Amino acid sequence: MITAIADFFGTLFGRVALAGGLFASLVAWRAWDIHEQRSIGEAQAQAQMEKAANANAKKAEKAARSVDALPDSGLRDKFFRDR
């Protein structure tokens, strides 16, 4: 059995098949690595966008609270246009 395998890989077709299999496995491994790296990049970008969105939401909430604290007449100052 082992001699049959050794004889197969000793032929030109066997060596070409072995080289093709190694090449295909390297291409598949690289494709998997690219997929993993893109997944990591997407996760980092999503985390960054969520962080920015949370910061903007906090700013908006703070602005809304500061306006709520003012009386309605306090919003009309000398720069108010609609008199």
Order of alpha helices (4+ residues) and beta strands (2+ residues): alpha-alpha
